[in-house]
Every structure is written in structure tokens, then in C-alpha cells.
Amino acid sequence: MEEHIFGSPERLHRVAFECFEDLSSESVRYAEIFWNSTGTLKHHSGLSFKDAQAALTNAMSDARKAFGIEARLIHAIDRQASPEEAVVMVQQMLRHQDVSVVGIGIDYLETDHPPEGFWKAYQIAREAGYKTTAHAGEFGCHWRNVETAIKLLQVDRLDHCYTMLENTDLVQECIERNLVITVVPSNSYYMRTLERSEWSDRHPIRKMARCGLKIHPNTDDPTFHNVTPALVWKMMYEEFGYGLP
């Protein structure tokens, strides 16, 4: 019988708990993790949404006691699945509410999966009082995805958004709305498309805060990017010339 790595709540708990253990070793005291329940439950059909979510939030509680780290869960829409599946995910959130769940986001490959298709899931989440964020303008995707996230999805926060620099009016609107953008120095798109000799000079992160945008460095997927919170901040200092205010 085939076994899956996330085939039980106990395994999900262990993965999450060890994630927080790693973060705490880097002096992280607050963390928000994204979880794509659509993909998890599709490939591990023996798990229920309720049990899987509880495994993660229980790991948060255990990590708080063991390491003193506070954590919250953001349910991530799988943009490579259908908008209808995104609605089902939000409905599951409402059916199994947990105080450790603070909102929704959207992740995975943005190319050919624009944000407007997921307006209904965002509307339901907002009306239920959840916070919202969205990956947009990543992978060199058009700045209109950032505009859609702001104006149609009405997000409280943004993720990536590098191509918004191509539209000065959009940059100004983001500044006026006081939106925070989480950025990822190890973003793989720019590491693939820019020569190493020019990478730090041409990476959009170099310009974002200097034009007035509020940015916060993050790891995205630490294992995939081979990065840690400490290394992210080191990159911001050494590669892009940022310092503490």
C-alpha cells in the first residue's frame, strides 16, 4: 500500500512543528505560514480538512509552549486549481473556524492564472472578517495582476509585486493605500533571468522601498529557495544595500 508523506495528521503536525523549531533557532518570534489545503487533500484523500487544519494549528500551539514563537495560518488558494475549488476551500474555513487562522492568500504559478478568476473566494473571506493577501506581479507577470489584486480582490497586503514598478500610478496608489508588500530576495524568476553580475543592480527589490513602497523581506519557501530568515535579511543588506531605519 502506497504511503504519503502527509498521509496523517501526525505527520502534518511534525512537519509544521519542526518548521517552527527551525524558525525559532533564527530568533523568529512571529510567523505566518501558508497552507494549500486544496493540493494537500487532493493528493492525500484520507485526510479531512478539519483534521489537517487542526494538526497545523495544534503544532502552532505546541511550538508556542516549546519555543516561544507565535504563529498564524493563512489558507492559500491553489491558483492552478479552479476558482470553484477556491470557494470550497473558503467554505471549509468558515465551517471549521480556528482562532489561529487569520486569512487567505493565493500562490503557485501565476502565469496563465490571473487573480480575477478568484474574486468570489476573496469576497466570501472578506465578508467573513478574514484578512487577505495575494501573490501578484511575480514571475515577470504583468502589473495588471497587482492592480486586480488591489482593486478587485481588495487585499489588505500584497506579495511580490515586482512588476508594479512599470506603472508609476499604481505604485503611487499602493503608497497612498499604505499597503505592505512582502518581497523575496531569493525569488527564482530573477535568479534565472538576470546574469549574476547584474542581478543585485537590476532586481526590482533594489528600487521598491526607495520609491516609497513599504516592503518586508520574507523567505517564501525556505527549503525550495535554500534560504532562511537570517539569510534573507543578509541579502537585503549585502545585495541591495538596505539597512535598518
C-alpha positions as a Markdown table, in Angstrom:
| # | Residue | x | y | z |
|---|---|---|---|---|
| 1 | Met | 0.0 | 0.0 | 0.0 |
| 2 | Glu | 1.4 | 3.4 | -1.0 |
| 3 | Glu | 2.2 | 5.8 | 1.8 |
| 4 | His | 2.1 | 9.6 | 1.5 |
| 5 | Ile | 4.4 | 11.9 | 3.4 |
| 6 | Phe | 1.3 | 14.0 | 4.6 |
| 7 | Gly | -0.9 | 10.9 | 4.9 |
| 8 | Ser | -1.8 | 11.5 | 8.6 |
| 9 | Pro | -2.4 | 14.4 | 11.0 |
| 10 | Glu | 0.6 | 13.3 | 13.0 |
| 11 | Arg | 2.9 | 13.8 | 10.0 |
| 12 | Leu | 1.5 | 17.2 | 9.2 |
| 13 | His | 1.9 | 18.2 | 12.9 |
| 14 | Arg | 5.5 | 17.0 | 12.8 |
| 15 | Val | 6.4 | 18.9 | 9.7 |
| 16 | Ala | 4.8 | 22.1 | 11.0 |
| 17 | Phe | 6.3 | 21.8 | 14.5 |
| 18 | Glu | 9.8 | 21.2 | 13.0 |
| 19 | Cys | 9.3 | 24.2 | 10.8 |
| 20 | Phe | 8.7 | 26.4 | 13.8 |
| 21 | Glu | 11.6 | 24.9 | 15.6 |
| 22 | Asp | 13.9 | 25.9 | 12.7 |
| 23 | Leu | 12.4 | 29.4 | 12.7 |
| 24 | Ser | 12.9 | 29.8 | 16.4 |
| 25 | Ser | 16.5 | 28.9 | 16.0 |
| 26 | Glu | 16.8 | 32.0 | 13.8 |
| 27 | Ser | 15.3 | 34.2 | 16.5 |
| 28 | Val | 11.9 | 34.5 | 14.7 |
| 29 | Arg | 9.2 | 35.3 | 17.2 |
| 30 | Tyr | 6.2 | 35.6 | 14.9 |
| 31 | Ala | 5.5 | 33.6 | 11.7 |
| 32 | Glu | 2.6 | 33.3 | 9.2 |
| 33 | Ile | 2.6 | 30.1 | 7.2 |
| 34 | Phe | 0.6 | 29.5 | 4.0 |
| 35 | Trp | -1.1 | 26.1 | 3.6 |
| 36 | Asn | -2.6 | 24.9 | 0.3 |
| 37 | Ser | -5.3 | 22.6 | 1.6 |
| 38 | Thr | -6.7 | 22.0 | -1.9 |
| 39 | Gly | -3.5 | 20.3 | -3.0 |
| 40 | Thr | -2.9 | 18.5 | 0.3 |
| 41 | Leu | -6.3 | 17.0 | 0.5 |
| 42 | Lys | -6.5 | 16.1 | -3.2 |
| 43 | His | -3.3 | 14.0 | -3.0 |
| 44 | His | -4.0 | 12.7 | 0.5 |
| 45 | Ser | -7.6 | 11.7 | 0.3 |
| 46 | Gly | -7.5 | 10.0 | 3.8 |
| 47 | Leu | -7.2 | 13.4 | 5.4 |
| 48 | Ser | -10.2 | 15.7 | 6.2 |
| 49 | Phe | -9.9 | 19.5 | 6.2 |
| 50 | Lys | -10.8 | 19.6 | 9.8 |
| 51 | Asp | -8.2 | 17.1 | 11.0 |
| 52 | Ala | -5.5 | 18.5 | 8.7 |
| 53 | Gln | -6.1 | 22.1 | 9.8 |
| 54 | Ala | -6.1 | 21.0 | 13.5 |
| 55 | Ala | -2.8 | 19.3 | 13.0 |
| 56 | Leu | -1.2 | 22.5 | 11.9 |
| 57 | Thr | -2.8 | 24.8 | 14.5 |
| 58 | Asn | -2.0 | 22.3 | 17.3 |
| 59 | Ala | 1.6 | 22.4 | 16.1 |
| 60 | Met | 1.5 | 26.2 | 16.4 |
| 61 | Ser | 0.2 | 25.9 | 20.0 |
| 62 | Asp | 2.9 | 23.3 | 20.8 |
| 63 | Ala | 5.6 | 25.5 | 19.3 |
| 64 | Arg | 4.5 | 28.5 | 21.3 |
| 65 | Lys | 5.0 | 26.4 | 24.5 |
| 66 | Ala | 8.2 | 24.8 | 23.4 |
| 67 | Phe | 10.0 | 27.8 | 21.6 |
| 68 | Gly | 8.0 | 30.9 | 22.5 |
| 69 | Ile | 7.2 | 31.5 | 18.9 |
| 70 | Glu | 3.7 | 32.9 | 17.8 |
| 71 | Ala | 2.3 | 31.6 | 14.6 |
| 72 | Arg | -0.8 | 32.1 | 12.4 |
| 73 | Leu | -2.1 | 30.2 | 9.4 |
| 74 | Ile | -3.1 | 31.7 | 6.1 |
| 75 | His | -5.1 | 29.4 | 3.8 |
| 76 | Ala | -3.6 | 29.6 | 0.3 |
| 77 | Ile | -5.7 | 29.3 | -2.8 |
| 78 | Asp | -4.2 | 27.0 | -5.4 |
| 79 | Arg | -4.4 | 29.2 | -8.4 |
| 80 | Gln | -3.6 | 26.2 | -10.7 |
| 81 | Ala | -6.8 | 24.6 | -9.5 |
| 82 | Ser | -10.3 | 26.0 | -10.4 |
| 83 | Pro | -11.9 | 29.1 | -8.9 |
| 84 | Glu | -14.7 | 26.8 | -7.7 |
| 85 | Glu | -12.2 | 24.8 | -5.7 |
| 86 | Ala | -11.0 | 28.1 | -4.1 |
| 87 | Val | -14.6 | 28.8 | -3.0 |
| 88 | Val | -14.9 | 25.3 | -1.5 |
| 89 | Met | -11.7 | 26.0 | 0.5 |
| 90 | Val | -13.0 | 29.2 | 2.0 |
| 91 | Gln | -16.3 | 27.5 | 2.8 |
| 92 | Gln | -14.3 | 24.8 | 4.7 |
| 93 | Met | -12.6 | 27.6 | 6.6 |
| 94 | Leu | -15.9 | 29.0 | 7.6 |
| 95 | Arg | -17.2 | 25.6 | 8.6 |
| 96 | His | -14.2 | 24.8 | 10.7 |
| 97 | Gln | -13.1 | 28.1 | 12.1 |
| 98 | Asp | -10.0 | 28.3 | 14.2 |
| 99 | Val | -8.6 | 31.4 | 16.0 |
| 100 | Ser | -5.1 | 30.7 | 14.6 |
| 101 | Val | -6.4 | 31.2 | 11.0 |
| 102 | Val | -6.1 | 34.9 | 10.1 |
| 103 | Gly | -6.9 | 35.0 | 6.4 |
| 104 | Ile | -6.4 | 33.8 | 2.8 |
| 105 | Gly | -3.8 | 34.2 | 0.1 |
| 106 | Ile | -3.1 | 32.8 | -3.3 |
| 107 | Asp | 0.0 | 31.1 | -4.5 |
| 108 | Tyr | 1.6 | 28.8 | -7.1 |
| 109 | Leu | 2.3 | 29.6 | -10.7 |
| 110 | Glu | 0.9 | 33.0 | -11.6 |
| 111 | Thr | 1.5 | 32.6 | -15.4 |
| 112 | Asp | -1.9 | 32.0 | -17.1 |
| 113 | His | -3.7 | 32.0 | -13.8 |
| 114 | Pro | -4.6 | 35.7 | -13.2 |
| 115 | Pro | -6.2 | 36.8 | -9.9 |
| 116 | Glu | -9.6 | 37.9 | -11.3 |
| 117 | Gly | -10.9 | 34.3 | -11.5 |
| 118 | Phe | -10.8 | 34.1 | -7.7 |
| 119 | Trp | -12.9 | 37.1 | -6.8 |
| 120 | Lys | -15.7 | 35.1 | -5.3 |
| 121 | Ala | -13.4 | 33.3 | -2.8 |
| 122 | Tyr | -11.9 | 36.6 | -1.7 |
| 123 | Gln | -15.3 | 38.2 | -1.4 |
| 124 | Ile | -16.6 | 35.4 | 0.9 |
| 125 | Ala | -13.4 | 35.6 | 3.0 |
| 126 | Arg | -13.6 | 39.4 | 3.4 |
| 127 | Glu | -17.2 | 39.4 | 4.3 |
| 128 | Ala | -16.5 | 36.7 | 7.0 |
| 129 | Gly | -13.9 | 39.1 | 8.5 |
| 130 | Tyr | -10.7 | 37.4 | 7.3 |
| 131 | Lys | -7.6 | 39.3 | 6.1 |
| 132 | Thr | -6.5 | 38.8 | 2.5 |
| 133 | Thr | -3.2 | 38.9 | 0.6 |
| 134 | Ala | -2.2 | 37.8 | -2.9 |
| 135 | His | 0.9 | 36.8 | -4.8 |
| 136 | Ala | 0.9 | 39.1 | -7.9 |
| 137 | Gly | 3.4 | 40.5 | -10.3 |
| 138 | Glu | 5.7 | 37.6 | -9.7 |
| 139 | Phe | 7.5 | 35.6 | -12.5 |
| 140 | Gly | 7.6 | 38.8 | -14.6 |
| 141 | Cys | 3.8 | 38.7 | -14.9 |
| 142 | His | 2.1 | 41.9 | -16.0 |
| 143 | Trp | 1.5 | 44.7 | -13.4 |
| 144 | Arg | -2.3 | 44.5 | -14.1 |
| 145 | Asn | -2.3 | 41.4 | -11.8 |
| 146 | Val | -1.2 | 43.7 | -9.0 |
| 147 | Glu | -3.9 | 46.2 | -9.9 |
| 148 | Thr | -6.5 | 43.5 | -10.0 |
| 149 | Ala | -5.4 | 42.2 | -6.5 |
| 150 | Ile | -5.8 | 45.7 | -5.1 |
| 151 | Lys | -9.0 | 46.9 | -6.8 |
| 152 | Leu | -11.0 | 43.7 | -7.4 |
| 153 | Leu | -9.8 | 41.3 | -4.7 |
| 154 | Gln | -9.3 | 44.3 | -2.3 |
| 155 | Val | -6.4 | 42.8 | -0.5 |
| 156 | Asp | -5.0 | 44.0 | 2.8 |
| 157 | Arg | -1.5 | 43.1 | 1.9 |
| 158 | Leu | 0.5 | 42.2 | -1.2 |
| 159 | Asp | 3.2 | 39.6 | -2.0 |
| 160 | His | 6.0 | 40.0 | -4.5 |
| 161 | Cys | 4.5 | 42.7 | -6.9 |
| 162 | Tyr | 7.9 | 43.4 | -8.6 |
| 163 | Thr | 6.4 | 44.4 | -12.0 |
| 164 | Met | 4.3 | 47.2 | -10.4 |
| 165 | Leu | 7.3 | 49.4 | -10.8 |
| 166 | Glu | 6.4 | 49.5 | -14.5 |
| 167 | Asn | 3.4 | 51.6 | -13.6 |
| 168 | Thr | 4.1 | 54.7 | -11.6 |
| 169 | Asp | 0.4 | 55.5 | -11.0 |
| 170 | Leu | -0.1 | 52.0 | -9.5 |
| 171 | Val | 3.0 | 52.5 | -7.3 |
| 172 | Gln | 1.6 | 55.8 | -6.0 |
| 173 | Glu | -1.8 | 54.2 | -5.3 |
| 174 | Cys | -0.2 | 51.4 | -3.3 |
| 175 | Ile | 1.8 | 54.1 | -1.3 |
| 176 | Glu | -1.4 | 56.1 | -0.7 |
| 177 | Arg | -3.3 | 52.9 | 0.5 |
| 178 | Asn | -0.4 | 52.2 | 2.9 |
| 179 | Leu | -0.1 | 48.6 | 1.6 |
| 180 | Val | 2.7 | 46.4 | 2.8 |
| 181 | Ile | 4.4 | 44.2 | 0.2 |
| 182 | Thr | 6.2 | 41.0 | 1.3 |
| 183 | Val | 9.2 | 40.6 | -1.0 |
| 184 | Val | 11.6 | 37.6 | -1.6 |
| 185 | Pro | 15.2 | 38.3 | -2.3 |
| 186 | Ser | 15.7 | 34.7 | -3.4 |
| 187 | Asn | 12.9 | 34.9 | -6.0 |
| 188 | Ser | 13.8 | 32.3 | -8.5 |
| 189 | Tyr | 12.5 | 34.2 | -11.6 |
| 190 | Tyr | 15.1 | 36.9 | -11.4 |
| 191 | Met | 17.9 | 34.4 | -10.5 |
| 192 | Arg | 17.0 | 32.6 | -13.7 |
| 193 | Thr | 16.6 | 35.6 | -16.0 |
| 194 | Leu | 19.3 | 38.0 | -14.8 |
| 195 | Glu | 23.0 | 37.5 | -15.1 |
| 196 | Arg | 24.7 | 37.1 | -11.7 |
| 197 | Ser | 26.9 | 40.1 | -12.4 |
| 198 | Glu | 23.8 | 42.3 | -12.8 |
| 199 | Trp | 21.3 | 40.6 | -10.6 |
| 200 | Ser | 21.5 | 42.8 | -7.5 |
| 201 | Asp | 21.6 | 46.0 | -9.6 |
| 202 | Arg | 18.5 | 45.1 | -11.8 |
| 203 | His | 16.4 | 43.2 | -9.2 |
| 204 | Pro | 13.2 | 45.3 | -8.6 |
| 205 | Ile | 13.7 | 45.0 | -4.8 |
| 206 | Arg | 16.6 | 47.4 | -5.1 |
| 207 | Lys | 14.1 | 50.2 | -6.1 |
| 208 | Met | 10.9 | 49.3 | -4.3 |
| 209 | Ala | 11.4 | 50.9 | -0.9 |
| 210 | Arg | 13.4 | 53.8 | -2.3 |
| 211 | Cys | 10.4 | 54.9 | -4.3 |
| 212 | Gly | 8.2 | 54.9 | -1.2 |
| 213 | Leu | 6.8 | 51.4 | -1.1 |
| 214 | Lys | 6.6 | 49.6 | 2.2 |
| 215 | Ile | 8.4 | 46.2 | 1.9 |
| 216 | His | 9.0 | 43.4 | 4.3 |
| 217 | Pro | 11.6 | 40.7 | 3.3 |
| 218 | Asn | 10.4 | 37.1 | 3.6 |
| 219 | Thr | 11.6 | 33.6 | 2.7 |
| 220 | Asp | 8.6 | 32.4 | 0.6 |
| 221 | Asp | 9.5 | 28.7 | 0.5 |
| 222 | Pro | 12.7 | 28.3 | 2.6 |
| 223 | Thr | 13.5 | 24.7 | 1.5 |
| 224 | Phe | 12.9 | 25.4 | -2.2 |
| 225 | His | 14.8 | 28.6 | -2.1 |
| 226 | Asn | 17.6 | 27.2 | 0.1 |
| 227 | Val | 17.2 | 30.3 | 2.3 |
| 228 | Thr | 16.5 | 31.2 | 6.0 |
| 229 | Pro | 15.1 | 34.3 | 7.6 |
| 230 | Ala | 18.6 | 35.4 | 8.6 |
| 231 | Leu | 19.9 | 34.9 | 5.1 |
| 232 | Val | 17.0 | 36.9 | 3.6 |
| 233 | Trp | 17.9 | 39.9 | 5.8 |
| 234 | Lys | 21.6 | 39.4 | 5.0 |
| 235 | Met | 20.8 | 39.5 | 1.3 |
| 236 | Met | 18.8 | 42.7 | 1.7 |
| 237 | Tyr | 21.9 | 44.3 | 3.3 |
| 238 | Glu | 24.6 | 42.9 | 1.1 |
| 239 | Glu | 22.9 | 42.6 | -2.2 |
| 240 | Phe | 20.5 | 45.6 | -2.3 |
| 241 | Gly | 22.2 | 48.0 | 0.1 |
| 242 | Tyr | 19.4 | 48.3 | 2.6 |
| 243 | Gly | 19.9 | 48.9 | 6.3 |
| 244 | Leu | 17.8 | 49.4 | 9.4 |
| 245 | Pro | 16.0 | 52.8 | 9.7 |
